[in-house]
């Protein structure tokens, strides 16, 4: 996976990283942080892929910022979005995307609904789309969401199966 390879290369190199900057405007109002892993199931023709990183998620679905860091604390990717603009910064370059789905597809190999993630991390369905309750949580946007605060397991039901696991740090400020 691109994310796993980038994190491993940067952790070993120990020198290429983005400078830390504070999010601007409304993006600074809410903050969630913790660890996240994304695994894409393989099949007989393709190997499965996966990667993990620490994250800080600022703002909300309309405007925000997601920072990914290595286990050693190096900031290796910063995604930011606002109406009409989605950008990804890495130590190597800066790129623009048409949508958050396009950005996550490029970064992780599959699209992840970042807008819904703000609510899913707080153990609630995203209010902008219908959901169905299940015994262990709910299903929404083609994903099975199993909140286990302070953790979350989200599994995309379509092939290839994507499993996103997140664990929030304690004492986070604000709620998106």
BAFI-3210 file (N, C-alpha, C; in Angstrom, 3 decimals, decimal comma, padded with zeros to 6 digits):
// residues 176
n [1|2|3|4|5|6|7|8|9|10|11|12|13|14|15|16|17|18|19|20|21|22|23|24|25|26|27|28|29|30|31|32|33|34|35|36|37|38|39|40|41|42|43|44|45|46|47|48|49|50|51|52|53|54|55|56|57|58|59|60|61|62|63|64|65|66|67|68|69|70|71|72|73|74|75|76|77|78|79|80|81|82|83|84|85|86|87|88|89|90|91|92|93|94|95|96|97|98|99|100|101|102|103|104|105|106|107|108|109|110|111|112|113|114|115|116|117|118|119|120|121|122|123|124|125|126|127|128|129|130|131|132|133|134|135|136|137|138|139|140|141|142|143|144|145|146|147|148|149|150|151|152|153|154|155|156|157|158|159|160|161|162|163|164|165|166|167|168|169|170|171|172|173|174|175|176]
n.u [000,848|000,415|000,488|001,575|004,089|005,181|005,239|006,982|009,373|009,925|010,171|012,442|014,298|014,169|014,456|013,002|010,290|007,173|006,777|005,354|002,265|-000,227|-003,720|-005,887|-008,475|-011,818|-011,031|-009,393|-011,067|-012,184|-010,851|-009,584|-007,639|-005,370|-004,711|-004,655|-005,544|-005,592|-006,761|-006,768|-008,407|-006,994|-007,046|-007,129|-005,687|-004,476|-002,390|-003,208|-003,290|-001,997|-001,725|-000,567|-000,870|-000,297|-002,778|-004,125|-007,069|-008,693|-011,238|-014,059|-016,495|-016,897|-014,757|-011,442|-008,626|-006,313|-003,730|-001,023|001,235|004,405|005,394|007,591|007,016|007,287|005,849|004,203|002,235|-000,233|-003,509|-005,813|-008,898|-011,492|-014,430|-014,544|-011,810|-009,277|-006,426|-003,265|-000,364|002,924|006,260|007,556|005,958|003,155|-000,248|-003,344|-006,808|-010,001|-011,924|-012,511|-012,840|-011,380|-008,831|-008,400|-008,544|-006,261|-004,247|-004,687|-005,431|-008,052|-011,303|-012,275|-014,842|-014,338|-015,820|-017,952|-016,504|-015,896|-018,225|-018,553|-016,293|-017,140|-019,001|-021,503|-024,031|-023,465|-025,127|-025,861|-026,581|-028,645|-028,999|-028,748|-029,597|-027,645|-026,858|-024,402|-023,799|-024,088|-025,027|-023,860|-023,557|-022,589|-020,847|-020,055|-020,340|-018,797|-018,807|-016,729|-016,112|-013,101|-012,673|-012,986|-014,305|-014,574|-015,983|-015,873|-018,422|-018,425|-016,536|-013,108|-012,878|-012,553|-011,012|-011,129|-009,567|-009,678|-008,378|-009,026|-007,138|-007,020|-008,626|-009,082|-009,732|-012,698|-015,484|-016,359]
n.v [-001,179|002,254|004,154|002,669|001,988|004,543|005,506|003,633|004,022|006,699|006,544|004,986|006,575|008,919|011,657|013,113|015,067|016,785|020,201|021,053|022,690|024,908|024,272|026,351|028,792|027,550|024,895|024,515|024,373|021,888|018,759|015,547|012,765|009,996|006,556|004,986|002,426|000,969|-001,607|-003,387|-006,005|-008,806|-010,832|-013,742|-012,690|-010,340|-009,005|-008,426|-005,235|-002,865|-000,465|001,640|004,448|007,291|009,759|013,067|014,761|017,503|020,052|019,663|017,931|019,748|021,561|021,013|019,225|016,572|014,935|012,707|010,710|009,067|006,212|007,264|009,888|011,640|013,882|012,886|013,161|015,487|016,191|018,507|020,281|022,267|024,060|023,490|022,873|020,444|019,165|017,522|017,235|016,105|015,164|015,088|016,340|018,444|018,057|018,522|017,595|016,490|015,685|014,503|011,736|011,038|011,784|010,053|007,620|007,741|007,988|005,822|003,668|002,873|004,396|006,239|007,285|010,228|012,454|011,287|010,007|011,714|011,698|008,917|008,247|009,211|007,463|007,590|007,738|009,345|012,321|013,090|011,009|008,098|005,433|002,079|000,335|-002,119|-005,169|-004,647|-002,023|000,064|000,317|002,148|004,055|001,873|000,663|-001,233|-000,239|-000,437|000,810|001,047|002,615|003,840|003,231|002,248|000,189|-000,035|-001,475|-001,899|-003,103|-003,875|-005,440|-004,780|-005,839|-003,425|-002,598|-000,401|000,657|002,486|004,162|006,310|008,836|009,590|012,383|014,231|017,345|019,211|018,576|017,394]
n.w [000,000|-000,676|001,430|003,597|002,523|002,159|004,808|006,009|004,522|005,165|007,938|008,182|006,860|008,348|007,979|006,045|006,278|006,859|007,871|011,031|011,301|012,499|012,185|010,236|010,894|011,052|011,057|013,200|015,332|016,164|017,233|016,752|017,672|017,305|016,573|013,400|011,125|007,904|005,956|002,961|001,521|-000,148|-003,178|-005,330|-007,395|-006,569|-004,029|-000,606|001,019|003,392|006,063|008,731|010,929|013,057|013,726|013,310|013,294|012,185|012,346|010,243|008,146|005,989|005,922|006,704|008,145|007,884|009,421|009,079|010,842|011,413|013,478|014,791|015,007|012,853|010,592|007,811|005,882|004,892|004,575|003,351|003,226|001,823|000,788|-002,645|-002,857|-002,449|-001,016|-000,926|000,911|000,901|001,943|-000,491|-002,495|-003,526|-004,084|-005,838|-005,614|-006,933|-005,119|-001,716|-001,737|-004,068|-003,209|-000,933|-002,243|-003,842|-001,865|-000,082|-001,607|-001,841|-001,747|001,109|003,229|004,338|005,224|006,639|008,578|010,722|012,319|012,677|014,206|016,601|017,406|016,151|013,578|010,394|009,752|007,156|005,499|004,994|007,431|008,796|011,674|013,421|015,234|016,428|015,929|013,243|009,727|006,986|004,024|002,604|004,347|007,289|010,526|013,575|016,484|019,262|021,673|023,093|020,390|016,901|014,389|011,036|008,243|004,834|002,805|000,153|-002,525|-003,235|000,148|002,615|005,599|008,195|011,043|014,004|016,797|019,336|021,021|024,515|026,155|024,077|022,507|021,973|019,728|016,585]
ca.u [000,000|001,196|000,659|002,507|005,422|005,658|005,556|008,175|010,538|010,226|010,631|013,827|015,133|014,211|014,763|012,006|009,006|006,544|006,800|004,077|001,607|-001,542|-004,808|-006,427|-009,912|-012,711|-010,375|-008,755|-012,109|-012,401|-009,663|-009,573|-006,339|-005,218|-004,032|-005,558|-004,993|-006,475|-006,365|-007,555|-008,290|-006,500|-007,734|-006,168|-004,905|-003,830|-002,065|-003,841|-002,398|-002,385|-000,801|-001,028|-000,217|-000,982|-003,481|-004,823|-008,151|-009,161|-012,316|-015,263|-016,636|-016,846|-013,412|-010,653|-007,257|-005,925|-002,282|-000,565|002,617|005,027|005,566|008,645|006,508|007,505|004,642|004,501|001,189|-001,256|-004,614|-006,659|-010,018|-012,434|-015,283|-013,868|-010,386|-008,772|-004,988|-002,421|001,046|003,874|007,595|008,008|005,209|001,836|-001,166|-004,750|-007,753|-011,366|-012,767|-011,867|-012,809|-010,240|-007,609|-008,191|-008,280|-004,853|-003,386|-004,900|-005,738|-009,512|-011,966|-012,774|-015,714|-013,798|-016,882|-018,687|-015,572|-016,001|-019,307|-018,289|-015,333|-017,854|-019,975|-022,832|-024,141|-023,325|-026,496|-026,125|-026,925|-029,430|-028,266|-029,535|-029,016|-027,296|-026,646|-023,144|-023,583|-024,963|-024,474|-024,065|-022,712|-021,955|-019,880|-020,546|-019,649|-018,868|-018,131|-016,367|-015,363|-012,646|-012,203|-013,945|-013,986|-015,460|-015,682|-016,629|-019,064|-018,164|-015,229|-012,411|-013,242|-011,624|-011,248|-010,501|-009,599|-009,169|-008,430|-008,822|-006,382|-007,846|-008,483|-009,144|-010,503|-013,709|-016,167|-016,750]
ca.v [000,000|003,485|004,757|001,849|002,134|005,900|005,603|002,839|004,694|007,907|006,171|004,534|007,717|009,768|013,053|013,789|015,241|018,087|021,010|021,163|023,989|024,888|024,445|027,710|029,036|026,571|023,603|024,420|024,323|020,534|017,935|014,150|012,191|008,610|005,672|004,489|001,460|000,642|-002,833|-003,733|-007,452|-009,278|-011,962|-014,628|-011,934|-009,182|-009,105|-007,453|-004,160|-002,238|000,477|002,247|005,719|008,148|010,794|014,190|015,165|018,820|020,652|018,900|017,441|020,804|022,139|020,395|018,812|015,277|014,760|011,350|010,681|007,762|005,885|008,100|011,248|012,466|014,187|012,435|013,563|016,404|016,427|019,616|020,489|023,368|024,050|023,714|022,523|019,318|019,166|016,587|017,614|015,118|015,776|015,126|017,232|018,924|017,775|018,885|016,566|016,959|015,345|013,713|010,345|010,894|011,871|008,828|006,535|007,868|007,793|004,543|002,601|002,773|005,580|006,173|008,459|011,084|013,306|010,481|009,560|012,589|011,183|007,517|008,215|009,583|006,383|007,979|007,799|010,630|012,766|013,421|009,815|007,150|004,324|000,975|-000,187|-003,538|-005,603|-004,130|-000,634|000,473|000,299|003,431|004,301|000,625|000,267|-001,684|000,553|-001,039|001,683|000,477|003,764|004,898|002,645|002,097|-000,705|000,219|-002,437|-001,690|-004,359|-004,197|-005,999|-005,486|-005,448|-002,494|-002,496|000,748|000,609|003,719|004,249|007,699|009,156|010,180|013,808|015,082|018,574|019,541|017,564|017,937]
ca.w [000,000|-000,790|002,755|004,370|001,946|002,453|006,234|006,281|003,944|005,925|009,279|008,063|006,476|009,523|007,736|005,210|006,933|006,699|009,097|011,748|011,256|013,133|011,236|010,216|010,954|011,662|011,164|014,512|016,360|016,658|017,028|017,167|017,358|017,714|015,623|012,373|010,175|006,802|005,280|001,785|001,340|-001,431|-003,778|-005,985|-008,371|-005,951|-002,602|000,271|001,413|004,643|006,655|009,981|011,249|014,016|012,983|013,931|012,414|012,617|011,573|009,997|006,774|004,981|005,887|007,755|007,888|008,420|009,408|009,363|011,312|011,629|014,896|015,356|015,132|011,664|009,831|006,447|004,938|005,398|003,655|003,795|002,319|002,017|-000,406|-003,916|-002,896|-001,666|-001,260|-000,190|000,993|001,403|001,854|-001,877|-003,374|-003,132|-005,190|-005,660|-006,031|-007,136|-003,973|-000,661|-002,197|-004,968|-002,403|-000,153|-003,193|-004,219|-000,703|000,592|-002,550|-001,916|-001,192|002,490|003,397|005,389|005,778|007,621|009,615|011,886|013,166|013,013|015,314|017,825|017,601|015,683|012,118|009,726|009,514|005,758|004,722|005,788|008,049|009,334|012,913|013,491|016,622|016,968|015,516|012,152|008,379|006,312|002,852|002,189|005,374|008,592|011,536|014,905|017,446|020,564|022,187|022,189|019,136|015,824|013,283|009,902|007,192|003,598|002,472|-001,248|-002,838|-002,170|001,508|003,260|007,038|008,821|012,504|014,602|018,258|019,739|022,235|025,576|026,422|022,895|022,693|020,982|018,977|015,280]
c.u [000,889|001,489|001,681|003,931|006,004|006,062|006,825|009,428|010,921|010,703|012,091|014,764|015,270|014,455|013,690|010,683|008,474|006,710|005,409|003,550|000,249|-002,612|-005,400|-007,939|-010,691|-012,060|-009,717|-009,777|-012,289|-011,189|-009,903|-008,193|-006,289|-004,396|-005,067|-004,821|-006,056|-005,914|-007,331|-007,313|-007,783|-007,401|-006,691|-005,272|-004,111|-003,549|-002,883|-002,817|-002,876|-001,323|-001,408|-000,240|-000,943|-001,668|-003,955|-005,813|-008,746|-010,351|-013,520|-015,354|-016,518|-015,463|-012,621|-009,280|-007,020|-004,418|-001,951|000,899|003,089|005,074|006,650|008,236|006,750|006,195|004,915|003,425|000,206|-002,293|-005,427|-007,745|-010,866|-013,319|-014,477|-012,400|-010,067|-007,299|-004,297|-000,988|001,821|005,243|008,083|007,258|003,880|000,924|-002,583|-005,630|-009,138|-012,255|-011,949|-011,813|-011,619|-008,919|-007,373|-007,935|-006,811|-003,930|-003,469|-005,178|-007,231|-010,101|-012,475|-013,610|-015,296|-014,880|-017,666|-017,798|-015,637|-017,075|-019,037|-017,313|-015,980|-019,026|-021,395|-022,850|-023,964|-024,727|-026,841|-026,492|-027,737|-028,537|-029,260|-028,851|-028,731|-027,107|-025,413|-022,873|-024,587|-024,243|-024,837|-023,086|-021,988|-020,878|-020,614|-019,691|-019,887|-018,095|-017,926|-015,496|-014,306|-012,146|-013,356|-013,413|-015,034|-015,030|-016,537|-017,150|-018,829|-016,757|-014,390|-012,823|-012,141|-011,995|-010,432|-010,671|-009,011|-009,339|-008,094|-007,948|-007,352|-007,631|-008,479|-010,073|-011,540|-014,385|-016,608|-018,246]
c.v [001,236|004,101|003,978|002,008|003,505|006,038|004,837|003,539|005,928|007,598|005,733|005,688|008,694|011,240|013,784|013,861|016,632|018,887|021,026|022,572|023,851|025,037|025,844|027,711|027,961|025,204|023,423|024,206|022,935|019,683|016,542|013,608|010,759|007,844|005,153|003,456|001,193|-000,593|-003,103|-005,211|-007,776|-010,366|-012,806|-013,884|-010,782|-009,456|-008,089|-006,397|-003,569|-001,292|001,078|003,524|006,345|009,233|011,906|014,675|016,442|019,245|019,766|018,505|018,525|021,421|021,514|019,990|017,473|015,166|013,329|011,387|009,253|007,459|006,719|009,562|012,163|012,646|013,877|012,783|014,478|016,588|017,586|019,833|021,655|023,338|024,390|023,360|021,376|019,188|018,128|017,084|016,426|015,782|015,908|016,141|017,663|018,702|018,175|017,768|017,178|016,715|014,610|012,238|010,111|010,915|010,572|007,633|006,558|007,512|006,377|003,376|002,388|004,029|005,290|007,433|009,340|011,950|012,550|010,085|010,425|012,085|009,747|007,401|008,577|008,631|006,776|007,996|009,227|011,108|013,040|012,209|008,865|006,042|003,280|000,473|-001,678|-003,897|-004,963|-002,676|-000,223|000,285|001,595|003,538|003,042|000,128|-000,236|-000,996|-000,093|-000,150|000,968|001,516|003,347|004,374|002,513|001,052|-000,440|-000,700|-002,147|-003,041|-004,791|-004,778|-004,952|-004,934|-004,557|-002,440|-001,340|000,582|001,908|003,634|005,680|007,789|009,704|011,669|014,684|016,249|018,713|018,342|018,166|017,965]
c.w [000,000|000,565|003,567|003,851|002,263|003,912|006,575|005,754|004,753|007,338|009,229|007,713|007,628|009,250|006,933|005,956|006,655|007,978|009,730|011,598|011,915|012,067|011,348|010,383|011,679|011,847|012,526|015,623|016,966|016,324|017,563|016,816|017,875|016,702|014,647|011,526|009,122|006,120|004,137|001,522|-000,056|-001,990|-004,496|-006,968|-007,768|-004,481|-001,831|000,661|002,727|005,145|007,902|010,226|012,425|013,204|013,901|012,898|012,981|011,770|011,461|008,540|005,700|004,828|007,030|007,285|008,567|008,288|009,807|009,746|011,505|013,119|015,580|015,458|013,948|010,918|008,363|005,431|005,642|004,292|004,208|002,755|002,796|000,775|-001,670|-003,969|-001,948|-002,019|-000,378|-000,263|001,550|001,355|000,411|-002,735|-002,751|-004,327|-004,820|-006,218|-006,179|-005,926|-002,918|-001,041|-003,126|-004,200|-001,630|-001,061|-003,609|-003,052|-000,144|-000,352|-002,744|-001,292|000,220|002,718|004,578|006,030|006,860|008,796|010,873|012,849|013,589|014,178|016,649|018,082|017,193|014,154|011,612|009,363|008,051|004,893|005,604|006,354|008,546|010,590|012,770|014,959|017,251|016,607|014,467|010,825|007,703|005,154|002,366|003,140|006,611|009,648|012,889|015,875|018,767|021,249|023,193|020,844|018,138|014,855|012,213|008,771|005,971|003,139|001,026|-001,403|-003,552|-000,807|002,074|004,729|007,581|010,330|013,031|016,103|018,634|020,975|023,259|025,652|025,197|023,141|021,596|020,381|017,666|015,133]
res [x|x|x|x|x|x|x|x|x|x|x|x|x|x|x|x|x|x|x|x|x|x|x|x|x|x|x|x|x|x|x|x|x|x|x|x|x|x|x|x|x|x|x|x|x|x|x|x|x|x|x|x|x|x|x|x|x|x|x|x|x|x|x|x|x|x|x|x|x|x|x|x|x|x|x|x|x|x|x|x|x|x|x|x|x|x|x|x|x|x|x|x|x|x|x|x|x|x|x|x|x|x|x|x|x|x|x|x|x|x|x|x|x|x|x|x|x|x|x|x|x|x|x|x|x|x|x|x|x|x|x|x|x|x|x|x|x|x|x|x|x|x|x|x|x|x|x|x|x|x|x|x|x|x|x|x|x|x|x|x|x|x|x|x|x|x|x|x|x|x|x|x|x|x|x|x]
***
